[in-house]
Amino acid sequence: MVSSSARLIFFCFFILFSAIATTATDHIVGANKGWNPGINYTHWANNHTFYVGDLISFRYQKTQYNVFEVNQTGYDNCTTEGAVGNWTSGKDFIPLNKAKRYYFIGGNGQCFNGMKVTILVHPLPPPPTTSATMAANVKSSDSAAPLVFHKGLVGLRALVLAVASIWFGSGWI
């Protein structure tokens, strides 16, 4: 039998996880084409908006390719000298922790075959102010339009609560 304190800790973990999981977007470089030569990654990057806390992930054959984070000079010249990061797993998840421009290239000469991408990471937008939220609620009360929550927050929390309810039994929820 699981003690009530262990249940509470487990429940808190799920709530914390649901909050973290809904704040980041995982941007898979190249989408279904992955990290390979001959793909226009500039076009791919221009169709995404990156925020602090998001992830950029590279998917590729680990025996053939890799990823380097470089500065602008390394990006422009396809050189890995002074690289600030190197990934080789084939499924690399890189956190975007700062609002800045990032530069990524493929090593072993693959940068010259188009395996390079630069992205601009924006600061998180500020949350809506209380007065703006109240004004939005007043305006929306006259219409039947459903509320849309950021990045599936409600659905994920509902799932977490359902799992917690099953795990802990009907006495918790």
MIDOSE-1310 file (N, C-alpha, C; in nm, 2 decimals, decimal comma, always signed):
residues 173
mvss	+0,08/-0,12/+0,00/+0,00/+0,00/+0,00/+0,09/+0,12/+0,00; +0,06/+0,22/-0,08/+0,13/+0,34/-0,09/+0,09/+0,44/+0,01; +0,18/+0,50/+0,09/+0,15/+0,60/+0,19/+0,09/+0,72/+0,13; +0,01/+0,80/+0,21/-0,05/+0,92/+0,16/+0,05/+1,03/+0,13
sarl	+0,17/+1,03/+0,20/+0,27/+1,13/+0,16/+0,33/+1,09/+0,03; +0,35/+0,96/+0,00/+0,41/+0,92/-0,13/+0,31/+0,96/-0,24; +0,18/+0,94/-0,21/+0,08/+0,98/-0,31/+0,08/+1,13/-0,34; +0,10/+1,21/-0,24/+0,10/+1,35/-0,25/+0,22/+1,39/-0,33
iffc	+0,34/+1,33/-0,30/+0,46/+1,37/-0,38/+0,44/+1,33/-0,52; +0,39/+1,21/-0,55/+0,36/+1,17/-0,69/+0,27/+1,26/-0,76; +0,16/+1,30/-0,69/+0,06/+1,39/-0,75/+0,13/+1,53/-0,78; +0,21/+1,58/-0,69/+0,28/+1,71/-0,71/+0,37/+1,70/-0,83
ffil	+0,44/+1,58/-0,85/+0,53/+1,56/-0,96/+0,45/+1,57/-1,09; +0,33/+1,51/-1,10/+0,25/+1,51/-1,22/+0,21/+1,66/-1,25; +0,17/+1,73/-1,15/+0,12/+1,87/-1,17/+0,24/+1,95/-1,22; +0,36/+1,94/-1,16/+0,48/+2,01/-1,20/+0,51/+1,97/-1,35
fsai	+0,51/+1,84/-1,38/+0,54/+1,79/-1,51/+0,44/+1,85/-1,62; +0,32/+1,86/-1,58/+0,22/+1,91/-1,68/+0,25/+2,06/-1,70; +0,29/+2,14/-1,60/+0,32/+2,28/-1,63/+0,44/+2,29/-1,71; +0,55/+2,21/-1,69/+0,67/+2,22/-1,77/+0,64/+2,18/-1,92
atta	+0,57/+2,07/-1,93/+0,55/+2,01/-2,06/+0,47/+2,11/-2,15; +0,39/+2,19/-2,10/+0,31/+2,28/-2,18/+0,37/+2,41/-2,21; +0,49/+2,44/-2,16/+0,55/+2,57/-2,19/+0,65/+2,56/-2,30; +0,70/+2,45/-2,34/+0,80/+2,44/-2,45/+0,75/+2,37/-2,57
tdhi	+0,80/+2,42/-2,68/+0,77/+2,35/-2,81/+0,90/+2,29/-2,86; +0,89/+2,17/-2,91/+1,00/+2,10/-2,97/+1,00/+2,12/-3,12; +1,09/+2,19/-3,17/+1,10/+2,22/-3,32/+1,19/+2,12/-3,38; +1,14/+2,03/-3,46/+1,22/+1,92/-3,52/+1,27/+1,97/-3,65
vgan	+1,41/+1,99/-3,66/+1,47/+2,05/-3,78/+1,44/+1,97/-3,90; +1,39/+2,03/-4,00/+1,36/+1,96/-4,13/+1,23/+1,88/-4,12; +1,16/+1,89/-4,01/+1,03/+1,81/-3,99/+1,05/+1,67/-4,03; +0,97/+1,61/-4,12/+0,98/+1,47/-4,15/+1,10/+1,44/-4,24
kgwn	+1,18/+1,54/-4,29/+1,30/+1,51/-4,37/+1,42/+1,50/-4,28; +1,41/+1,55/-4,16/+1,52/+1,54/-4,07/+1,64/+1,63/-4,11; +1,76/+1,60/-4,05/+1,88/+1,67/-4,07/+1,96/+1,59/-4,17; +1,95/+1,64/-4,30/+2,02/+1,57/-4,41/+2,06/+1,67/-4,51
pgin	+2,16/+1,64/-4,60/+2,20/+1,73/-4,70/+2,09/+1,76/-4,80; +2,11/+1,88/-4,87/+2,02/+1,92/-4,98/+1,88/+1,97/-4,94; +1,86/+2,01/-4,81/+1,73/+2,06/-4,76/+1,75/+2,21/-4,73; +1,65/+2,29/-4,77/+1,65/+2,43/-4,74/+1,61/+2,46/-4,60
ythw	+1,70/+2,46/-4,51/+1,67/+2,48/-4,37/+1,64/+2,63/-4,34; +1,68/+2,72/-4,42/+1,64/+2,86/-4,40/+1,49/+2,87/-4,42; +1,44/+2,81/-4,52/+1,29/+2,81/-4,54/+1,22/+2,74/-4,42; +1,27/+2,63/-4,37/+1,22/+2,57/-4,26/+1,22/+2,66/-4,13
annh	+1,33/+2,72/-4,11/+1,34/+2,81/-3,99/+1,25/+2,93/-4,00; +1,23/+2,98/-4,12/+1,15/+3,10/-4,14/+1,00/+3,07/-4,11; +0,96/+2,95/-4,11/+0,83/+2,91/-4,08/+0,80/+2,87/-3,94; +0,90/+2,90/-3,85/+0,89/+2,87/-3,71/+0,92/+2,99/-3,63
tfyv	+0,85/+3,00/-3,51/+0,88/+3,11/-3,42/+0,94/+3,04/-3,29; +1,06/+3,08/-3,25/+1,13/+3,01/-3,14/+1,12/+3,10/-3,02; +1,10/+3,05/-2,90/+1,09/+3,12/-2,78/+1,19/+3,06/-2,68; +1,24/+3,14/-2,58/+1,32/+3,09/-2,47/+1,24/+2,98/-2,41
gdli	+1,31/+2,86/-2,38/+1,24/+2,75/-2,32/+1,20/+2,64/-2,42; +1,20/+2,68/-2,55/+1,17/+2,58/-2,65/+1,29/+2,49/-2,67; +1,27/+2,38/-2,75/+1,38/+2,29/-2,78/+1,39/+2,29/-2,93; +1,51/+2,27/-2,98/+1,53/+2,24/-3,12/+1,59/+2,10/-3,12
sfry	+1,53/+2,01/-3,21/+1,59/+1,88/-3,21/+1,63/+1,84/-3,35; +1,73/+1,76/-3,36/+1,79/+1,72/-3,48/+1,78/+1,57/-3,49; +1,72/+1,52/-3,60/+1,71/+1,37/-3,62/+1,79/+1,33/-3,74; +1,88/+1,23/-3,73/+1,97/+1,20/-3,84/+2,03/+1,06/-3,81
qktq	+2,10/+1,01/-3,91/+2,17/+0,88/-3,90/+2,30/+0,92/-3,82; +2,31/+0,86/-3,70/+2,42/+0,90/-3,62/+2,56/+0,85/-3,67; +2,56/+0,75/-3,76/+2,68/+0,71/-3,81/+2,73/+0,79/-3,93; +2,64/+0,88/-3,98/+2,68/+0,97/-4,09/+2,69/+1,11/-4,06
ynvf	+2,61/+1,17/-3,97/+2,60/+1,31/-3,95/+2,62/+1,35/-3,80; +2,63/+1,47/-3,78/+2,64/+1,53/-3,64/+2,59/+1,67/-3,65; +2,59/+1,74/-3,53/+2,55/+1,88/-3,52/+2,65/+1,96/-3,44; +2,68/+2,07/-3,48/+2,77/+2,16/-3,41/+2,69/+2,30/-3,39
evnq	+2,70/+2,35/-3,27/+2,66/+2,49/-3,25/+2,78/+2,57/-3,26; +2,78/+2,67/-3,35/+2,89/+2,76/-3,38/+2,85/+2,90/-3,37; +2,95/+2,99/-3,39/+2,92/+3,13/-3,40/+2,89/+3,17/-3,54; +2,86/+3,30/-3,57/+2,83/+3,34/-3,70/+2,94/+3,32/-3,80
tgyd	+3,06/+3,34/-3,76/+3,18/+3,31/-3,85/+3,18/+3,16/-3,89; +3,17/+3,08/-3,79/+3,17/+2,93/-3,82/+3,05/+2,89/-3,91; +2,94/+2,96/-3,89/+2,82/+2,93/-3,98/+2,85/+2,98/-4,12; +2,90/+3,10/-4,13/+2,92/+3,16/-4,27/+3,03/+3,08/-4,34
nctt	+3,13/+3,03/-4,27/+3,25/+2,97/-4,34/+3,24/+2,81/-4,33; +3,14/+2,76/-4,27/+3,13/+2,62/-4,25/+3,25/+2,56/-4,18; +3,28/+2,62/-4,06/+3,39/+2,57/-3,98/+3,35/+2,54/-3,84; +3,40/+2,44/-3,78/+3,36/+2,40/-3,64/+3,46/+2,46/-3,54
egav	+3,56/+2,53/-3,59/+3,66/+2,59/-3,49/+3,58/+2,68/-3,39; +3,61/+2,66/-3,27/+3,54/+2,74/-3,16/+3,40/+2,70/-3,14; +3,36/+2,58/-3,18/+3,22/+2,54/-3,16/+3,19/+2,54/-3,01; +3,06/+2,58/-2,98/+3,02/+2,58/-2,84/+2,94/+2,46/-2,80
gnwt	+2,91/+2,37/-2,90/+2,83/+2,25/-2,87/+2,85/+2,15/-2,98; +2,85/+2,02/-2,95/+2,86/+1,91/-3,05/+2,77/+1,80/-3,01; +2,68/+1,76/-3,10/+2,59/+1,65/-3,07/+2,60/+1,54/-3,17; +2,59/+1,41/-3,13/+2,62/+1,30/-3,22/+2,52/+1,18/-3,20
sgkd	+2,41/+1,20/-3,12/+2,33/+1,09/-3,09/+2,23/+1,04/-3,20; +2,20/+1,13/-3,29/+2,10/+1,10/-3,39/+1,96/+1,15/-3,35; +1,94/+1,18/-3,23/+1,82/+1,23/-3,17/+1,86/+1,33/-3,07; +1,90/+1,45/-3,11/+1,95/+1,55/-3,02/+1,85/+1,65/-2,99
fipl	+1,82/+1,67/-2,86/+1,73/+1,77/-2,81/+1,81/+1,88/-2,74; +1,81/+2,00/-2,80/+1,89/+2,11/-2,75/+1,80/+2,22/-2,70; +1,81/+2,25/-2,57/+1,73/+2,36/-2,51/+1,77/+2,50/-2,56; +1,68/+2,58/-2,59/+1,70/+2,72/-2,63/+1,68/+2,81/-2,51
nkak	+1,78/+2,83/-2,43/+1,77/+2,89/-2,30/+1,79/+3,04/-2,30; +1,83/+3,10/-2,41/+1,86/+3,24/-2,42/+1,79/+3,30/-2,54; +1,75/+3,43/-2,53/+1,70/+3,50/-2,64/+1,82/+3,55/-2,72; +1,85/+3,49/-2,83/+1,96/+3,52/-2,92/+1,95/+3,45/-3,05
ryyf	+2,05/+3,48/-3,14/+2,05/+3,40/-3,26/+2,15/+3,28/-3,24; +2,10/+3,16/-3,28/+2,18/+3,04/-3,27/+2,22/+3,00/-3,41; +2,33/+2,94/-3,42/+2,39/+2,89/-3,55/+2,42/+2,74/-3,53; +2,37/+2,66/-3,62/+2,40/+2,51/-3,62/+2,45/+2,47/-3,75
iggn	+2,55/+2,38/-3,76/+2,60/+2,33/-3,88/+2,63/+2,18/-3,87; +2,63/+2,11/-3,98/+2,67/+1,97/-3,98/+2,82/+1,97/-4,00; +2,89/+1,87/-3,93/+3,03/+1,86/-3,95/+3,07/+1,77/-4,06; +3,20/+1,74/-4,07/+3,25/+1,65/-4,18/+3,22/+1,70/-4,32
gqcf	+3,22/+1,84/-4,33/+3,20/+1,90/-4,47/+3,05/+1,90/-4,51; +2,96/+1,85/-4,43/+2,82/+1,85/-4,47/+2,76/+1,99/-4,47; +2,82/+2,08/-4,40/+2,77/+2,22/-4,40/+2,77/+2,27/-4,54; +2,87/+2,23/-4,62/+2,88/+2,28/-4,76/+2,77/+2,22/-4,85
ngmk	+2,70/+2,11/-4,80/+2,59/+2,05/-4,87/+2,46/+2,10/-4,82; +2,46/+2,21/-4,74/+2,33/+2,27/-4,70/+2,29/+2,23/-4,56; +2,37/+2,15/-4,49/+2,33/+2,12/-4,35/+2,38/+2,23/-4,25; +2,30/+2,34/-4,26/+2,32/+2,45/-4,17/+2,19/+2,52/-4,15
vtil	+2,17/+2,57/-4,03/+2,05/+2,64/-4,00/+2,08/+2,75/-3,89; +2,02/+2,86/-3,90/+2,03/+2,96/-3,80/+1,89/+3,00/-3,76; +1,87/+3,02/-3,63/+1,74/+3,05/-3,58/+1,75/+3,17/-3,48; +1,65/+3,25/-3,47/+1,64/+3,36/-3,38/+1,54/+3,32/-3,27
vhpl	+1,59/+3,32/-3,14/+1,51/+3,28/-3,03/+1,46/+3,41/-2,96; +1,33/+3,43/-2,95/+1,27/+3,55/-2,89/+1,24/+3,52/-2,74; +1,24/+3,63/-2,66/+1,20/+3,62/-2,52/+1,06/+3,57/-2,51; +1,02/+3,51/-2,40/+0,88/+3,47/-2,39/+0,79/+3,60/-2,38
pppp	+0,68/+3,59/-2,45/+0,59/+3,71/-2,44/+0,54/+3,72/-2,30; +0,51/+3,84/-2,25/+0,46/+3,86/-2,11/+0,32/+3,80/-2,10; +0,28/+3,75/-1,99/+0,15/+3,70/-1,97/+0,05/+3,81/-1,98; -0,07/+3,79/-2,01/-0,17/+3,89/-2,02/-0,19/+3,95/-1,88
ttsa	-0,22/+4,08/-1,88/-0,24/+4,15/-1,75/-0,38/+4,12/-1,70; -0,40/+4,14/-1,58/-0,53/+4,11/-1,52/-0,64/+4,19/-1,58; -0,62/+4,32/-1,61/-0,72/+4,40/-1,67/-0,75/+4,36/-1,81; -0,65/+4,32/-1,88/-0,67/+4,27/-2,02/-0,75/+4,14/-2,02
tmaa	-0,71/+4,05/-1,92/-0,78/+3,92/-1,91/-0,93/+3,95/-1,88; -0,96/+4,04/-1,78/-1,09/+4,07/-1,75/-1,17/+4,13/-1,86; -1,10/+4,22/-1,94/-1,17/+4,28/-2,06/-1,20/+4,17/-2,16; -1,11/+4,08/-2,18/-1,13/+3,97/-2,27/-1,25/+3,88/-2,23
nvks	-1,26/+3,86/-2,10/-1,37/+3,78/-2,04/-1,50/+3,85/-2,06; -1,50/+3,98/-2,04/-1,63/+4,06/-2,06/-1,67/+4,05/-2,21; -1,57/+4,07/-2,30/-1,61/+4,07/-2,44/-1,65/+3,93/-2,49; -1,59/+3,82/-2,43/-1,62/+3,69/-2,48/-1,75/+3,64/-2,41
sdsa	-1,80/+3,70/-2,31/-1,92/+3,65/-2,24/-2,04/+3,67/-2,33; -2,04/+3,77/-2,43/-2,15/+3,79/-2,52/-2,15/+3,69/-2,64; -2,04/+3,62/-2,66/-2,03/+3,53/-2,77/-2,03/+3,39/-2,73; -2,05/+3,30/-2,82/-2,04/+3,16/-2,79/-1,91/+3,09/-2,83
aplv	-1,81/+3,17/-2,86/-1,68/+3,12/-2,91/-1,61/+3,05/-2,79; -1,56/+2,93/-2,82/-1,48/+2,86/-2,71/-1,35/+2,93/-2,68; -1,30/+2,91/-2,56/-1,17/+2,96/-2,52/-1,07/+2,86/-2,57; -0,96/+2,91/-2,62/-0,85/+2,83/-2,67/-0,73/+2,86/-2,57
fhkg	-0,68/+2,75/-2,52/-0,57/+2,76/-2,42/-0,44/+2,73/-2,49; -0,33/+2,79/-2,44/-0,20/+2,79/-2,50/-0,14/+2,64/-2,50; -0,11/+2,59/-2,61/-0,04/+2,46/-2,63/-0,10/+2,35/-2,55; -0,23/+2,33/-2,56/-0,29/+2,22/-2,50/-0,29/+2,21/-2,35
lvgl	-0,28/+2,32/-2,28/-0,26/+2,32/-2,14/-0,38/+2,24/-2,07; -0,50/+2,27/-2,11/-0,61/+2,21/-2,04/-0,62/+2,06/-2,07; -0,60/+2,02/-2,19/-0,60/+1,88/-2,22/-0,50/+1,80/-2,15; -0,37/+1,85/-2,14/-0,27/+1,78/-2,07/-0,30/+1,77/-1,92
ralv	-0,34/+1,88/-1,86/-0,38/+1,88/-1,72/-0,49/+1,79/-1,69; -0,59/+1,78/-1,78/-0,70/+1,69/-1,76/-0,65/+1,54/-1,77; -0,56/+1,51/-1,86/-0,50/+1,38/-1,86/-0,42/+1,35/-1,74; -0,34/+1,44/-1,69/-0,27/+1,42/-1,57/-0,36/+1,40/-1,45
lava	-0,47/+1,48/-1,44/-0,56/+1,46/-1,33/-0,63/+1,32/-1,34; -0,66/+1,28/-1,46/-0,73/+1,15/-1,48/-0,63/+1,04/-1,44; -0,51/+1,04/-1,48/-0,41/+0,94/-1,44/-0,39/+0,94/-1,29; -0,38/+1,06/-1,23/-0,37/+1,07/-1,08/-0,49/+1,02/-1,01
siwf	-0,61/+1,04/-1,07/-0,73/+0,99/-1,00/-0,73/+0,84/-1,00; -0,69/+0,78/-1,12/-0,68/+0,63/-1,12/-0,58/+0,58/-1,03; -0,46/+0,64/-1,03/-0,35/+0,60/-0,95/-0,38/+0,61/-0,80; -0,44/+0,72/-0,76/-0,46/+0,74/-0,62/-0,60/+0,69/-0,57
gsgw	-0,68/+0,66/-0,66/-0,82/+0,61/-0,62/-0,92/+0,73/-0,61; -1,04/+0,70/-0,60/-1,14/+0,80/-0,61/-1,15/+0,90/-0,50; -1,08/+0,87/-0,39/-1,08/+0,96/-0,28/-1,01/+1,09/-0,30; -0,92/+1,10/-0,40/-0,84/+1,22/-0,42/-0,91/+1,33/-0,50
i	-0,98/+1,29/-0,60/-1,04/+1,39/-0,69/-1,19/+1,38/-0,69
